[in-house]
Amino acid sequence: MALTSFIFLAGVLLIPQLLDTMNRGAVVNFFSASLTSVLLFCISGIFASLGLWISVVAQSFVGVIWLFLAYFSLKNVRDAQFPDKSLFFVARDFLGVWVLGSAFMVSNGARKLLRRD
């Protein structure tokens, strides 16, 4: 019950961020929000396999809030920067930037690791 209460409280604490994203055009990182949502739904599946149904509901509640944060953030970026493009275009653009940024970080780390001092 304590774990479930804390999980549910985490979702309730995200509601102001969700309202800012829905009404004021705030943006959170799309990949962080969407991957957090996926991981939370995976944890919800683990709770379901253990028969912890109240925890499944609480975890799914938090997962849905993160999913909404991802969606509305993507929509806000589209509306502000790419008004004539689809949400899929913006998500694909974000994915490209994320892949290039990740590749840069890995190559930079490898260069530092292999550099002779």
PyMOL commands that set and color helices and strands:
alter all, ss='L'
color gray80, all
select helices_A, chain A and resi 2-23+30-49+53-81+87-114
alter helices_A, ss='H'
color red, helices_A
deselect
rebuild
show_as cartoon
